[in-house]
Amino acid sequence: MRYVRISRRPDCIVAPQAEVARARSKIGDVVAGSVLLAILAAVPFLVANWSELTSVMRTKAAEIPQLQAARQQEASSGSESLLLVVTDESDRISSLALLAAVDDQPGLLAVVPGALFELLPGYGDFAVADAVRFEGAELARLAVSNALAVRIDRVAAIDNSRLAAALPNPVSLELPEPVVITEGDQPMELADAGRRAYDGTLIARLMSDRAGSSQVAWLERQAALWRALLDEAGADPNFAARLLGPGHAASVLGRVAASAPTVSVVPVTPVAVAGGEDGFQLAQADAIAFVADRMRHLALAAELRPRIEVLNGNGEILATRSVVEALVAAGMHVVKTDNAEHFDFPNTIVIAQGRDSRRDAEAAASILGVRQVQLEVAAPSGVVDVSIIVGHDMATLRS
């Protein structure tokens, strides 16, 4: 690996910025986050072709050798994973469940809070619940995979109406505490603590409506609801197909339900957000310990991961996406995506932020097929270990 020592000049390296505060609306990849949705609505091409564009991004990422190797591992290990994403009437994610199955072992359903503040690659730091508003369930898959350092093979989105329709008969549910809402001036109990039977419409509401509960209480309620849905899938062989349609996602749900699964909550910590709704954060050490204990077969990393920033240096919308996909699949932690200082970088640049980060930079360069690593020693970043500027040589949406 060849090293080039660089000076801090605006045309050769982007000065690292201070760590972006969680939930701050700072977005890279050409467009500003606060106006992204308006831009999408105003540009007919993007709106009409968004599904195709995201498909192209995933295809480009899959062409990178390390991602191909991960897919081969999935096929040969008997291990499968599925992220279920429940959306409400406002197209916001209300609940996420990561299902993990492996041969001859009990399955696992891990509840991921929608109020988890994480990087939505290409957009910035937001609650994972906002992923569908920006793009779709695939963005939630990438964000959760990056946060937990796990392989997520598939994702399926379910809205409230579909969840309710999949439950034609009452479902037995045990809640840790009552759910009370206020209508007018009067409190009204939606559901009682303990075990009761509820119809599908109320089950869907309890999943998506916080109903005045704290974020922690709502998360505990969602764990109870997912437990009930797994029980339903185990008792009724047609439930998974009603919920997800025929196909592999339904078979994974059925496989987990039939394996005496456990239900866990990802070990998040409550956090107060200035000017916004409270939520959760996830420490990288806690994520790695949780995965090692509960779903080792999906782990992308066994120790703390190098922190990577990926900067758009070619001006293409979401040019960083395929790069992020490949880095996450290889077990790296992408903590920031943004725009570079300008969009005239002819070649992709990989920068080791200090001598201690050289091996991580070498690994990132190998993943991306970049032959030269630059070494920043004059003023290395204390926020990231490796900086990557995506140049015009990297395959993007136009390729």
C-alpha positions in Angstrom: 0.0 0.0 0.0 1.5 3.3 -1.0 1.2 6.3 1.4 1.2 10.0 0.5 1.8 12.5 3.3 -0.5 15.4 2.7 -0.7 18.9 4.0 -4.0 20.5 5.0 -4.9 22.3 1.8 -8.5 22.9 0.8 -8.0 21.2 -2.6 -6.6 17.9 -1.2 -8.4 17.2 2.1 -11.6 18.2 3.8 -11.0 19.5 7.3 -12.8 17.3 9.8 -15.8 19.1 11.4 -16.9 18.8 15.0 -19.0 15.8 15.7 -22.6 16.3 14.5 -25.1 16.4 17.4 -27.6 13.7 17.3 -30.9 14.6 15.6 -29.4 17.7 14.1 -30.8 18.2 10.6 -27.4 18.2 8.8 -27.5 16.4 5.4 -24.8 15.8 2.8 -25.0 14.2 -0.7 -25.7 17.4 -2.5 -29.1 18.5 -1.0 -29.9 20.0 2.4 -32.0 17.8 4.7 -34.7 20.4 5.5 -35.5 20.8 1.9 -34.9 17.3 0.6 -38.5 16.2 0.5 -39.6 19.4 -1.1 -36.9 19.0 -3.8 -38.1 15.4 -4.4 -41.6 16.6 -4.8 -40.6 19.4 -7.1 -38.4 17.3 -9.4 -40.7 14.9 -11.4 -37.8 12.8 -12.5 -36.6 12.0 -9.0 -40.1 11.3 -7.8 -41.0 9.1 -10.7 -37.7 7.2 -10.6 -36.9 7.0 -6.9 -37.5 3.3 -6.6 -35.3 2.7 -9.6 -32.5 4.9 -8.3 -32.4 3.2 -5.0 -32.3 -0.2 -6.8 -29.4 1.0 -8.8 -27.6 2.1 -5.6 -28.1 -1.4 -4.1 -26.9 -3.0 -7.3 -23.7 -0.9 -7.4 -23.0 -1.8 -3.8 -23.5 -5.5 -4.5 -20.8 -5.4 -7.2 -18.2 -4.7 -4.6 -16.3 -8.0 -3.7 -16.7 -7.8 0.0 -20.5 -7.5 -0.3 -20.6 -10.4 -2.7 -18.7 -12.5 -0.1 -21.3 -11.5 2.6 -24.1 -12.7 0.4 -22.3 -16.0 -0.2 -21.9 -16.4 3.6 -25.6 -15.9 4.0 -26.4 -18.6 1.5 -24.1 -21.2 3.0 -24.5 -20.8 6.7 -28.2 -21.5 7.2 -28.4 -18.1 8.8 -31.1 -15.6 7.8 -32.2 -12.2 9.0 -35.2 -10.0 8.3 -36.1 -6.5 9.4 -39.8 -5.8 9.8 -40.7 -2.2 9.6 -44.2 -1.0 10.8 -45.3 2.4 9.4 -48.2 4.5 10.6 -50.6 6.8 8.7 -48.1 9.6 8.4 -45.5 7.2 6.7 -43.3 7.3 9.8 -41.8 4.1 11.3 -43.5 3.3 14.6 -41.7 0.0 15.3 -38.9 -2.2 13.9 -38.2 -5.8 14.6 -35.0 -7.6 13.6 -35.6 -11.4 13.2 -32.7 -13.7 13.3 -32.7 -17.4 12.4 -29.9 -20.0 12.3 -30.1 -23.8 11.9 -30.7 -25.8 15.1 -30.9 -22.8 17.4 -33.8 -20.8 18.9 -34.6 -17.7 16.8 -34.6 -14.2 18.1 -36.7 -11.1 17.6 -34.9 -7.9 18.6 -37.0 -4.8 19.0 -35.3 -1.6 17.6 -36.9 1.7 18.7 -38.0 4.0 15.9 -36.8 6.8 18.2 -33.2 5.6 17.9 -31.1 8.5 16.7 -28.6 7.2 14.2 -27.0 8.2 10.9 -29.4 7.8 7.9 -26.6 7.5 5.3 -26.8 10.2 2.7 -29.1 12.4 4.8 -27.7 13.0 8.3 -28.5 12.2 11.9 -32.2 11.6 12.5 -34.5 9.1 14.3 -34.6 5.9 12.4 -38.4 6.4 12.3 -37.8 9.1 9.6 -36.1 6.7 7.1 -39.3 6.0 5.2 -40.1 9.7 4.8 -36.8 10.3 3.2 -36.5 7.2 1.1 -38.0 3.9 2.2 -37.5 0.7 4.2 -34.1 0.0 2.6 -32.7 3.1 4.2 -33.9 1.8 7.6 -32.2 -1.5 6.9 -28.9 0.2 6.2 -29.1 2.4 9.2 -29.9 -0.5 11.6 -27.2 -2.7 10.0 -24.7 0.2 10.5 -25.8 0.8 14.1 -25.7 -2.8 15.2 -22.9 -4.2 12.9 -25.2 -7.0 11.8 -26.0 -8.5 8.4 -29.6 -7.8 7.5 -30.6 -9.9 4.5 -34.1 -8.6 3.8 -36.5 -5.9 4.9 -40.3 -5.8 4.7 -42.6 -2.8 5.4 -46.0 -3.2 6.9 -48.5 -0.5 7.4 -51.2 -0.3 10.1 -54.0 -1.4 7.9 -52.2 -4.5 6.7 -51.3 -5.5 10.3 -54.9 -5.1 11.3 -56.2 -7.1 8.3 -53.8 -10.0 9.0 -55.5 -10.5 12.4 -59.1 -11.4 11.7 -59.5 -13.0 15.2 -58.7 -11.6 18.7 -55.0 -12.0 19.8 -53.9 -12.8 23.3 -51.6 -10.0 24.5 -49.9 -9.5 27.9 -49.1 -5.8 28.6 -46.7 -4.7 31.3 -48.9 -1.6 32.1 -52.2 -0.1 31.0 -52.4 2.1 28.0 -54.5 5.3 28.7 -55.3 8.1 26.3 -57.1 11.4 26.9 -60.1 12.3 24.7 -61.4 15.7 25.6 -60.9 16.0 29.3 -61.5 12.4 30.1 -58.9 9.6 30.3 -59.9 6.5 28.4 -58.2 3.1 28.8 -57.3 1.5 25.5 -55.8 -1.6 27.1 -55.4 -3.0 30.5 -52.2 -4.4 32.2 -52.0 -8.2 32.2 -53.2 -10.7 29.6 -56.3 -9.9 27.5 -57.5 -10.6 24.0 -57.7 -7.7 21.5 -58.8 -7.4 17.9 -56.5 -6.6 15.0 -57.4 -3.0 14.8 -56.5 -2.3 18.4 -53.3 -4.4 18.1 -52.2 -2.2 15.2 -53.1 1.0 17.1 -51.2 -0.2 20.2 -48.1 -0.8 18.0 -48.1 2.6 16.3 -49.7 5.0 18.8 -47.5 6.1 21.7 -50.8 7.1 23.4 -49.1 9.3 26.0 -46.7 6.6 27.2 -43.0 7.4 27.8 -40.6 6.2 25.1 -39.4 3.5 27.4 -43.0 2.3 28.2 -43.9 2.3 24.5 -40.8 0.3 23.7 -41.7 -2.3 26.3 -45.3 -2.4 24.9 -43.9 -3.1 21.4 -41.9 -5.9 22.7 -45.0 -7.5 24.2 -46.9 -6.9 20.9 -44.1 -8.6 18.9 -44.2 -11.5 21.3 -47.9 -11.9 20.7 -47.4 -11.7 16.9 -44.7 -14.4 17.0 -47.1 -16.6 19.0 -49.8 -15.9 16.4 -47.4 -16.9 13.6 -46.5 -20.1 15.5 -50.2 -21.0 16.0 -51.5 -20.0 12.6 -49.4 -21.1 9.6 -51.2 -18.7 7.3 -50.5 -15.6 9.4 -47.1 -14.8 8.0 -48.3 -14.9 4.4 -51.3 -12.7 5.3 -49.0 -10.2 6.9 -46.1 -10.2 4.5 -47.5 -11.9 1.4 -46.1 -15.1 0.0 -42.4 -15.2 -0.4 -39.1 -15.4 1.5 -39.9 -12.8 4.2 -43.0 -14.8 5.3 -40.9 -18.0 5.4 -38.3 -16.3 7.7 -41.0 -15.1 10.0 -42.5 -18.6 10.1 -39.1 -20.1 10.7 -38.4 -17.8 13.6 -41.8 -18.3 15.1 -41.4 -22.1 15.0 -38.0 -22.1 16.8 -39.0 -21.2 20.4 -37.7 -17.7 19.9 -36.8 -15.1 22.4 -37.8 -11.5 22.3 -35.3 -8.9 23.3 -34.9 -5.1 23.1 -31.8 -3.6 21.7 -29.8 -2.2 24.7 -30.5 1.5 24.0 -30.1 4.4 26.4 -32.8 7.2 26.7 -31.5 10.6 25.5 -33.1 14.1 25.6 -33.1 16.0 22.4 -33.0 19.7 22.4 -36.0 21.1 20.6 -37.4 17.7 19.7 -38.9 14.5 20.9 -36.9 12.4 23.4 -35.4 9.2 22.0 -32.6 6.7 22.4 -29.0 6.3 21.6 -26.9 3.1 21.2 -23.3 2.8 22.3 -21.2 0.8 19.9 -19.7 -1.4 22.7 -23.3 -2.3 23.8 -24.3 -3.1 20.3 -21.3 -5.5 19.8 -21.9 -7.2 23.1 -25.6 -7.7 22.4 -25.0 -9.1 19.0 -22.2 -11.4 20.2 -24.6 -12.8 22.9 -27.8 -13.0 20.9 -27.1 -13.3 17.2 -23.4 -14.0 16.7 -24.1 -15.6 13.3 -25.1 -12.1 11.9 -22.2 -10.2 13.4 -20.2 -8.0 11.0 -17.6 -7.1 13.6 -16.3 -8.7 16.9 -14.8 -5.5 18.4 -15.1 -1.7 18.2 -15.2 -0.7 14.6 -13.3 2.1 12.9 -15.3 5.3 12.5 -15.6 6.4 8.9 -16.9 9.6 7.3 -17.9 9.4 3.6 -18.0 12.7 1.7 -19.5 13.4 -1.7 -16.8 14.8 -3.9 -18.5 14.3 -7.3 -21.8 16.1 -7.0 -24.0 13.1 -7.8 -27.1 12.8 -5.6 -26.5 10.1 -2.9 -23.1 9.3 -4.5 -22.0 8.0 -1.1 -24.6 5.2 -0.9 -22.9 2.3 -2.6 -19.7 3.2 -0.7 -21.5 3.1 2.7 -23.2 -0.2 1.8 -19.9 -1.8 1.1 -18.1 -0.4 4.2 -21.0 -1.4 6.6 -21.1 -4.9 5.1 -17.3 -5.2 5.8 -17.8 -4.3 9.4 -17.0 -0.6 9.5 -18.9 2.1 11.3 -20.0 4.9 9.1 -20.6 7.8 11.4 -21.0 10.7 8.9 -22.0 11.3 5.3 -21.9 14.8 3.9 -20.7 16.9 1.0 -17.0 17.5 0.4 -15.7 21.1 0.1 -16.3 20.9 -3.7 -17.4 18.4 -6.3 -14.3 18.3 -8.5 -12.5 15.4 -7.1 -11.5 13.2 -10.1 -10.5 10.2 -8.0 -11.8 8.7 -4.7 -9.5 9.6 -1.8 -9.0 7.5 1.4 -7.4 9.4 4.3 -6.0 7.8 7.4 -6.6 10.3 10.3 -3.3 9.7 12.1 -0.8 6.9 12.0 -2.9 4.7 14.3 -5.6 4.6 11.6 -3.4 3.4 8.7 -4.6 -0.2 8.8 -8.2 0.9 8.9 -7.6 3.2 6.0 -5.9 0.3 4.1 -8.9 -1.9 4.7 -11.3 0.7 3.5 -9.2 1.4 0.4 -9.1 -2.4 -0.3 -12.9 -2.6 -0.1 -13.3 0.2 -2.5 -10.5 -0.7 -4.9 -8.6 2.5 -4.1 -4.8 2.0 -4.5 -3.5 5.0 -2.6 -4.0 6.0 1.0 -3.2 9.4 2.2 -2.0 10.0 5.7 -3.0 13.0 7.8 -0.5 13.6 10.6 -0.4 17.4 11.0 -3.9 17.7 12.5 -5.7 14.3 12.4 -9.4 14.2 13.2 -10.4 13.2 16.7 -13.9 12.4 15.5 -13.3 9.8 12.8 -10.5 7.3 12.0 -10.8 7.4 8.2 -12.2 10.0 5.8 -13.3 9.0 2.3 -14.0 11.5 -0.5 -16.0 9.9 -3.3 -14.7 11.1 -6.6 -15.8 10.9 -10.2 -14.2 7.6 -10.7 -16.7 5.8 -8.4 -19.7 4.2 -10.0 -22.8 6.4 -9.2 -26.4 6.6 -10.3 -25.4 7.5 -13.9 -23.3 4.4 -14.3 
